[in-house]
Amino acid sequence: MTDEPASDLNQLIETAVLCFDDDVNYVEPDCPVGWDAVQKLHRRADQATLAAAVALCKSAEAKRRGGGALILAQLGHIAVSGGVFREERYRALEELLLTEMATAAKPGVLGRVCSAFGHLGDRRAVPIVLKLVDHSNRKVRFDVVMALIGCGRKEEAAIDGLIKLSTDDDFLVRDWATFGLGTQVDADTVAIRAALYARLADDDDQVIIEAIKGLARRKDKTILPALTRALREQAGTPVLGAVHESETAAPSLLCAALLEARRLLEAQRGPLPADLWHEQWLEAMAACGCPLDIGELVNLSSHDDYQVRDWATFGLGQVVVEDTAQIRAALHARLYDSTEWVRDEAIRGLARRKDKTLLPILAQELEVRVESHLLEAARDLAEPSLCAALSKARKIILEERKAGKDSKNYCSLEDWERRWQEAAAACGCQMDDA
């Protein structure tokens, strides 16, 4: 429930709707105040907000109908996983979509409802949404993809719809339909593989990558030539993820392609590009059984650029399987790094090696801040002496939740809660809120 008065509700709704044009397009950079209003409405979980959104869906103005669908899409999603009033929201959205389809519908309203169904994830929407697969507006077809992914990833009819949309004229529709088939759908059928194979010859590089990822996820070893080619020509992080997924039977060929991919990327962007790419490259190398240069990683862990230190320390701590005095010394040195991220990677690496000398430092960090890496380290060390620090970490989590936050540092508070519970259980902590 919310303590905000009705006047605040009306003001939020008018602010949100104001930012739609007649075609119900919504562009965040052009109207940040409107997006802020929508987010505040989504945080509400009360009957009044539901009633107001349903009323908007019956408005004579297209932009107000689209606004109603947008509010219903994620109403109460912070208070309850999946949101509140799910049945009421579904009925209102279904009625709106059927009414729009029976009249001179605005494409923007159709798209908003389809997108909302995707958030709601109710499979009853699939047959209705499928009627829009051939809609002339590409944005509507894109939102149909979102609905099918959200509502029907286990439904045969929805999967058939995604297969059809994976051949769409619009590259963005093809891209997301291929992503849905490859990464979001768990089924592994001849039809799905055929659709993914077809996209290996797509004109768009991103679509090709999604097809590779989908086939790699299904351990399809026939993609090796396409995967090797993509590594050499694109060298992007999604391709590296596909390598990690593939578990191919020809690691020597992929090892050569991975080394070539790094050489090409560093030639394009200068030596030692400092980003997520290198972390995924290290994981891909390890997945293929490629030899890693530990000496190079040790040297780079003390590089002047903190981002280089970060991925090198990650490599030593999480990717390298060896446990030597040289590796531990490099990780210990990074415990006192000036950058928090680097310290966290060093903590993770030493905890993975059950290094008890880490305990005082980890306890000190947990008492003042909460991060997923720190909670994972506490879980891996499984030491009762960490219980006092974990108790203080728990208070930090509760304070963040009380402040109305649902995420921090790219991690949801729900995920923090889960990791904290795992750490407390591993350490044998006896706490009332464990």
ROVO-280214 format. One record per residue (C-alpha): residue number from 1; residue in one letter; x, y, z. Coordinates in Angstrom, 2 decimals. Layout:
residues N
   resi   resn         x         y         z
    NUM      a         X         Y         Z
...
***
This chain:
residues 434
   resi   resn         x         y         z
      1      m      0.00      0.00      0.00
      2      t      0.96      3.66     -0.31
      3      d      0.48      6.63      1.99
      4      e      0.34      9.17     -0.86
      5      p     -2.95     11.13     -1.08
      6      a     -5.31     10.95     -4.09
      7      s     -4.22     14.41     -5.26
      8      d     -0.69     13.09     -5.68
      9      l     -2.03     10.14     -7.69
     10      n     -3.90     12.44    -10.08
     11      q     -0.85     14.65    -10.50
     12      l      1.39     11.68    -11.26
     13      i     -1.03     10.39    -13.88
     14      e     -1.37     13.77    -15.60
     15      t      2.40     14.22    -15.61
     16      a      2.93     10.79    -17.13
     17      v      0.24     11.17    -19.81
     18      l      1.40     14.67    -20.71
     19      c      4.56     13.23    -22.21
     20      f      2.74     11.11    -24.80
     21      d      1.98     12.48    -28.24
     22      d     -1.07     11.46    -30.26
     23      d      0.73      8.34    -31.51
     24      v      1.50      7.32    -27.92
     25      n      5.23      7.43    -28.45
     26      y      7.25      7.85    -25.28
     27      v     10.83      9.01    -25.46
     28      e     12.59      9.20    -22.10
     29      p     15.22     11.88    -22.97
     30      d     12.46     14.20    -24.21
     31      c     10.40     13.91    -21.04
     32      p     12.36     12.69    -18.00
     33      v      9.76     14.10    -15.61
     34      g      7.14     11.89    -17.25
     35      w      9.25      8.78    -16.89
     36      d      9.83      9.62    -13.24
     37      a      6.07      9.85    -12.75
     38      v      5.55      6.45    -14.41
     39      q      8.14      4.88    -12.12
     40      k      6.44      6.34     -9.05
     41      l      3.10      4.95    -10.24
     42      h      4.68      1.53    -10.70
     43      r      5.84      1.61     -7.08
     44      r      2.27      1.97     -5.87
     45      a      0.31     -1.17     -5.00
     46      d     -3.12      0.20     -4.11
     47      q     -6.66     -0.14     -5.43
     48      a     -6.88      3.58     -6.26
     49      t     -3.98      3.42     -8.71
     50      l     -5.41      0.29    -10.31
     51      a     -8.80      1.95    -10.75
     52      a     -7.23      5.08    -12.22
     53      a     -5.17      3.06    -14.72
     54      v     -8.18      0.98    -15.77
     55      a    -10.17      4.19    -16.28
     56      l     -7.41      5.55    -18.50
     57      c     -7.66      2.43    -20.67
     58      k    -11.27      3.36    -21.46
     59      s    -10.52      6.98    -22.38
     60      a    -11.46      8.44    -25.77
     61      e     -7.92      9.82    -26.08
     62      a     -5.33      7.43    -27.46
     63      k     -2.51      8.84    -25.38
     64      r     -4.48      8.28    -22.18
     65      r     -5.30      4.71    -23.18
     66      g     -1.62      4.11    -23.86
     67      g     -0.78      5.66    -20.49
     68      g     -3.19      3.29    -18.75
     69      a     -1.51      0.28    -20.39
     70      l      1.92      1.56    -19.39
     71      i      0.89      1.94    -15.74
     72      l     -0.76     -1.49    -15.62
     73      a      2.33     -3.09    -17.13
     74      q      4.32     -3.04    -13.88
     75      l      1.90     -1.87    -11.21
     76      g      3.23     -2.78     -7.77
     77      h      6.22     -4.72     -9.14
     78      i      8.47     -3.49     -6.33
     79      a      6.06     -4.41     -3.54
     80      v      5.40     -7.89     -4.94
     81      s      7.40     -9.88     -7.47
     82      g      5.38     -9.73    -10.69
     83      g      3.22     -6.92     -9.37
     84      v     -0.21     -6.79     -7.74
     85      f     -3.78     -7.20     -9.05
     86      r     -2.59     -9.51    -11.80
     87      e     -6.05    -10.74    -12.81
     88      e     -7.55     -7.25    -12.86
     89      r     -4.65     -5.94    -14.90
     90      y     -4.94     -8.79    -17.39
     91      r     -8.68     -8.27    -17.91
     92      a     -8.26     -4.53    -18.44
     93      l     -5.43     -5.01    -20.92
     94      e     -7.28     -7.75    -22.80
     95      e    -10.39     -5.58    -23.11
     96      l     -8.31     -2.64    -24.32
     97      l     -6.48     -4.69    -26.95
     98      l     -9.67     -6.31    -28.29
     99      t    -11.38     -2.92    -28.46
    100      e     -8.43     -1.36    -30.28
    101      m     -8.29     -4.21    -32.79
    102      a    -12.00     -3.83    -33.52
    103      t    -11.66     -0.11    -34.30
    104      a     -9.26      2.21    -36.10
    105      a     -6.53      1.37    -33.64
    106      k     -3.58      3.58    -32.90
    107      p     -0.35      1.59    -33.41
    108      g      1.11      3.17    -30.28
    109      v     -1.74      1.86    -28.12
    110      l     -1.44     -1.62    -29.61
    111      g      2.27     -1.59    -28.89
    112      r      1.79     -0.39    -25.32
    113      v     -0.68     -3.18    -24.57
    114      c      1.56     -5.85    -26.11
    115      s      4.52     -4.57    -24.13
    116      a      2.40     -4.60    -20.97
    117      f      1.42     -8.22    -21.61
    118      g      5.12     -9.02    -21.87
    119      h      5.67     -7.63    -18.37
    120      l      2.59     -9.38    -17.00
    121      g      3.64    -12.74    -18.44
    122      d      0.16    -14.24    -18.70
    123      r      0.00    -16.94    -21.38
    124      r     -3.70    -16.24    -22.01
    125      a     -2.58    -13.20    -24.01
    126      v     -0.73    -15.28    -26.61
    127      p     -3.65    -16.05    -28.99
    128      i     -4.74    -12.40    -29.04
    129      v     -1.26    -10.99    -29.52
    130      l     -0.55    -13.42    -32.36
    131      k     -3.24    -11.68    -34.42
    132      l     -0.82     -8.74    -34.71
    133      v      2.16    -10.70    -36.03
    134      d      1.63     -9.31    -39.55
    135      h      0.79     -5.75    -38.50
    136      s      2.07     -3.13    -40.94
    137      n      3.75     -1.07    -38.20
    138      r      7.22     -2.37    -37.28
    139      k      6.99     -0.97    -33.74
    140      v      3.84     -3.00    -33.13
    141      r      5.54     -6.14    -34.43
    142      f      8.48     -5.42    -32.11
    143      d      6.14     -5.19    -29.11
    144      v      4.48     -8.43    -30.24
    145      v      7.90    -10.04    -29.89
    146      m      8.17     -8.64    -26.35
    147      a      4.74    -10.06    -25.50
    148      l      5.53    -13.50    -26.92
    149      i      8.82    -13.67    -25.03
    150      g      7.19    -12.61    -21.77
    151      c      4.00    -14.66    -22.05
    152      g      4.74    -17.63    -24.25
    153      r      8.28    -18.87    -24.07
    154      k      6.83    -22.31    -23.24
    155      e      3.85    -22.08    -25.61
    156      e      4.16    -23.78    -29.02
    157      a      2.01    -21.14    -30.74
    158      a      4.15    -18.32    -29.31
    159      i      7.34    -20.06    -30.40
    160      d      5.91    -20.39    -33.91
    161      g      5.19    -16.67    -33.81
    162      l      8.77    -15.90    -32.83
    163      i     10.03    -18.14    -35.64
    164      k      7.94    -16.15    -38.12
    165      l      9.09    -12.81    -36.69
    166      s     12.73    -13.93    -36.84
    167      t     12.40    -13.45    -40.64
    168      d     10.87     -9.95    -40.34
    169      d     11.98     -7.19    -42.72
    170      d     12.95     -4.98    -39.78
    171      f     16.33     -5.93    -38.30
    172      l     15.34     -4.95    -34.74
    173      v     12.30     -7.24    -34.85
    174      r     14.47    -10.07    -36.26
    175      d     17.12     -9.43    -33.62
    176      w     14.78     -9.67    -30.64
    177      a     12.79    -12.58    -32.09
    178      t     16.06    -14.46    -32.62
    179      f     17.15    -13.54    -29.09
    180      g     13.82    -14.85    -27.78
    181      l     14.17    -18.14    -29.64
    182      g     17.81    -18.62    -28.83
    183      t     18.17    -17.39    -25.26
    184      q     14.72    -17.13    -23.68
    185      v     13.05    -20.27    -25.03
    186      d     14.28    -23.49    -23.44
    187      a     12.73    -25.85    -25.99
    188      d     15.09    -27.46    -28.48
    189      t     13.25    -28.52    -31.63
    190      v     14.10    -29.03    -35.29
    191      a     12.03    -25.95    -36.16
    192      i     13.82    -23.74    -33.63
    193      r     17.26    -24.87    -34.80
    194      a     16.27    -24.36    -38.43
    195      a     15.17    -20.80    -37.65
    196      l     18.45    -20.10    -35.84
    197      y     20.50    -21.67    -38.67
    198      a     18.74    -19.37    -41.14
    199      r     19.81    -16.30    -39.19
    200      l     23.50    -17.25    -39.42
    201      a     23.30    -15.76    -42.92
    202      d     21.51    -12.58    -41.78
    203      d     22.58     -9.16    -43.06
    204      d     22.84     -7.81    -39.50
    205      d     25.80     -8.79    -37.29
    206      q     23.78     -8.59    -34.07
    207      v     21.17    -11.02    -35.43
    208      i     23.96    -13.44    -36.38
    209      i     25.36    -13.23    -32.86
    210      e     21.95    -14.01    -31.34
    211      a     21.64    -17.05    -33.62
    212      i     25.12    -18.21    -32.62
    213      k     24.29    -17.76    -28.93
    214      g     21.07    -19.73    -29.31
    215      l     22.74    -22.64    -31.09
    216      a     25.71    -22.59    -28.70
    217      r     23.28    -22.77    -25.78
    218      r     21.95    -25.96    -27.37
    219      k     25.51    -27.34    -27.66
    220      d     25.27    -27.43    -31.47
    221      k     28.79    -28.14    -32.64
    222      t     27.99    -27.42    -36.30
    223      i     28.21    -23.69    -35.51
    224      l     31.99    -23.88    -35.05
    225      p     32.84    -22.22    -38.42
    226      a     30.34    -19.41    -37.83
    227      l     31.50    -18.94    -34.24
    228      t     35.17    -18.82    -35.23
    229      r     34.40    -16.35    -38.03
    230      a     32.40    -14.13    -35.67
    231      l     35.25    -14.12    -33.15
    232      r     37.72    -12.97    -35.77
    233      e     35.44    -10.42    -37.40
    234      q     33.47     -9.00    -34.47
    235      a     35.16     -9.97    -31.20
    236      g     32.27     -8.61    -29.14
    237      t     31.26     -9.75    -25.66
    238      p     28.13    -11.64    -26.87
    239      v     30.31    -13.80    -29.11
    240      l     32.57    -14.58    -26.16
    241      g     29.49    -15.60    -24.20
    242      a     28.59    -17.99    -26.99
    243      v     32.04    -19.56    -26.77
    244      h     31.48    -20.13    -23.05
    245      e     28.13    -21.79    -23.80
    246      s     29.23    -23.97    -26.69
    247      e     31.57    -26.52    -25.03
    248      t     32.70    -27.35    -28.53
    249      a     34.77    -30.40    -29.39
    250      a     37.37    -28.33    -31.25
    251      p     38.96    -26.10    -28.58
    252      s     42.29    -25.71    -30.39
    253      l     40.62    -23.90    -33.28
    254      l     38.68    -21.65    -30.92
    255      c     41.78    -20.92    -28.83
    256      a     43.52    -19.61    -31.95
    257      a     40.41    -17.56    -32.82
    258      l     40.24    -16.14    -29.29
    259      l     43.88    -15.05    -29.39
    260      e     43.32    -13.51    -32.82
    261      a     40.19    -11.73    -31.55
    262      r     42.17    -10.12    -28.73
    263      r     44.94     -9.10    -31.11
    264      l     42.48     -7.50    -33.52
    265      l     40.57     -5.67    -30.78
    266      e     43.73     -4.28    -29.22
    267      a     44.93     -3.19    -32.66
    268      q     41.68     -1.28    -33.15
    269      r     41.37      0.25    -29.69
    270      g     44.92      0.41    -28.44
    271      p     46.69     -1.95    -26.04
    272      l     44.86     -3.34    -23.04
    273      p     41.30     -2.13    -23.63
    274      a     39.87     -1.85    -20.15
    275      d     36.32     -3.16    -20.08
    276      l     34.09     -6.18    -19.57
    277      w     35.37     -7.69    -22.83
    278      h     38.58     -8.95    -21.24
    279      e     36.78    -10.63    -18.36
    280      q     34.57    -12.56    -20.79
    281      w     37.60    -13.29    -22.95
    282      l     39.35    -14.87    -19.96
    283      e     36.27    -16.96    -19.15
    284      a     35.99    -18.08    -22.78
    285      m     39.67    -19.05    -22.83
    286      a     39.18    -21.09    -19.66
    287      a     36.00    -22.73    -21.01
    288      c     37.89    -23.91    -24.09
    289      g     40.86    -25.12    -22.04
    290      c     43.16    -22.53    -23.61
    291      p     46.37    -21.81    -21.70
    292      l     46.40    -18.48    -19.85
    293      d     49.52    -16.40    -19.30
    294      i     49.52    -16.15    -15.49
    295      g     52.66    -14.03    -15.46
    296      e     50.99    -11.46    -17.70
    297      l     47.93    -11.33    -15.42
    298      v     50.12    -10.88    -12.33
    299      n     51.94     -7.98    -14.00
    300      l     48.71     -6.37    -15.22
    301      s     47.13     -6.61    -11.77
    302      s     49.40     -3.71    -10.73
    303      h     48.83     -1.65    -13.89
    304      d     48.34      2.14    -13.61
    305      d     44.83      1.90    -15.11
    306      y     42.39      0.68    -12.45
    307      q     40.18     -1.01    -15.08
    308      v     43.11     -3.09    -16.28
    309      r     43.89     -4.00    -12.65
    310      d     40.24     -4.95    -12.24
    311      w     40.01     -7.48    -15.07
    312      a     43.49     -8.86    -14.41
    313      t     42.63     -9.42    -10.74
    314      f     39.34    -11.00    -11.83
    315      g     41.32    -13.36    -14.07
    316      l     43.70    -14.37    -11.31
    317      g     40.94    -14.77     -8.74
    318      q     38.05    -16.30    -10.67
    319      v     39.35    -17.80    -13.91
    320      v     42.79    -19.21    -13.16
    321      v     42.44    -22.57    -11.41
    322      e     46.01    -22.75    -10.10
    323      d     46.73    -21.78     -6.50
    324      t     50.34    -20.66     -6.19
    325      a     52.29    -18.36     -3.90
    326      q     52.74    -15.96     -6.84
    327      i     48.99    -15.72     -7.43
    328      r     48.16    -15.28     -3.73
    329      a     50.80    -12.58     -3.36
    330      a     49.33    -10.67     -6.31
    331      l     45.82    -10.95     -4.85
    332      h     46.98     -9.88     -1.37
    333      a     48.60     -6.81     -2.89
    334      r     45.28     -5.80     -4.43
    335      l     43.47     -5.96     -1.07
    336      y     44.82     -2.46     -0.48
    337      d     44.05     -1.13     -3.96
    338      s     42.68      2.40     -4.18
    339      t     39.70      1.15     -6.24
    340      e     36.85     -0.68     -4.53
    341      w     36.13     -2.93     -7.52
    342      v     39.69     -4.21     -7.58
    343      r     39.66     -4.88     -3.83
    344      d     36.45     -6.84     -4.22
    345      e     37.95     -9.03     -6.95
    346      a     40.98     -9.74     -4.74
    347      i     38.69    -10.66     -1.85
    348      r     36.70    -13.01     -4.08
    349      g     39.86    -14.67     -5.37
    350      l     41.33    -15.27     -1.93
    351      a     38.01    -16.47     -0.50
    352      r     37.77    -18.96     -3.36
    353      r     41.13    -20.30     -2.18
    354      k     39.93    -20.45      1.47
    355      d     42.60    -17.97      2.59
    356      k     41.80    -17.32      6.27
    357      t     44.17    -14.34      6.46
    358      l     41.45    -12.51      4.56
    359      l     38.97    -12.64      7.47
    360      p     39.78     -9.31      9.24
    361      i     39.69     -7.36      5.97
    362      l     36.45     -8.96      4.80
    363      a     34.80     -8.33      8.18
    364      q     35.86     -4.69      8.06
    365      e     34.41     -4.24      4.56
    366      l     31.09     -5.95      5.42
    367      e     30.56     -3.65      8.39
    368      v     30.45     -0.54      6.20
    369      r     29.11     -1.65      2.81
    370      v     27.28     -4.49      1.10
    371      e     28.28     -5.90     -2.28
    372      s     27.48     -9.21     -3.94
    373      h     31.17    -10.08     -4.16
    374      l     31.65     -9.57     -0.42
    375      l     28.67    -11.76      0.46
    376      e     29.93    -14.47     -1.91
    377      a     33.33    -14.31     -0.23
    378      a     31.75    -14.72      3.21
    379      r     29.81    -17.72      1.93
    380      d     32.96    -19.31      0.48
    381      l     34.98    -18.80      3.67
    382      a     32.13    -20.13      5.86
    383      e     33.66    -18.79      9.07
    384      p     31.51    -18.17     12.20
    385      s     33.75    -15.23     13.08
    386      l     32.09    -13.31     10.22
    387      c     28.63    -13.39     11.85
    388      a     29.00    -10.04     13.62
    389      a     29.99     -8.35     10.36
    390      l     27.15    -10.07      8.51
    391      s     24.72     -8.74     11.13
    392      k     25.83     -5.19     10.33
    393      a     25.60     -5.93      6.62
    394      r     22.02     -7.07      7.16
    395      k     21.16     -3.72      8.77
    396      i     22.55     -1.92      5.72
    397      i     20.30     -4.00      3.44
    398      l     17.24     -3.24      5.58
    399      e     18.05      0.48      5.56
    400      e     18.30      0.46      1.76
    401      r     14.93     -1.29      1.53
    402      k     13.35      1.12      4.02
    403      a     14.56      3.99      1.84
    404      g     12.44      2.55     -1.00
    405      k     15.32      1.34     -3.13
    406      d     14.95     -1.86     -5.15
    407      s     18.48     -2.05     -6.49
    408      k     21.96     -0.66     -6.01
    409      n     25.17     -1.01     -7.98
    410      y     23.39     -3.07    -10.67
    411      c     22.19     -5.64     -8.12
    412      s     18.65     -5.99     -6.80
    413      l     18.09     -5.86     -3.05
    414      e     16.27     -9.18     -3.46
    415      d     19.52    -10.65     -4.78
    416      w     21.41     -9.13     -1.84
    417      e     18.93    -10.76      0.52
    418      r     19.44    -14.15     -1.11
    419      r     23.23    -13.90     -1.04
    420      w     23.16    -12.70      2.56
    421      q     21.03    -15.69      3.57
    422      e     23.50    -18.02      1.85
    423      a     26.46    -16.39      3.61
    424      a     24.77    -16.45      7.04
    425      a     23.84    -20.12      6.63
    426      a     27.34    -21.08      5.49
    427      c     28.90    -19.28      8.47
    428      g     26.45    -20.89     10.89
    429      c     25.11    -17.55     12.11
    430      q     22.22    -17.73     14.59
    431      m     20.22    -14.59     13.82
    432      d     16.54    -13.85     14.22
    433      d     16.33    -12.36     10.73
    434      a     18.42    -15.07      9.05
***
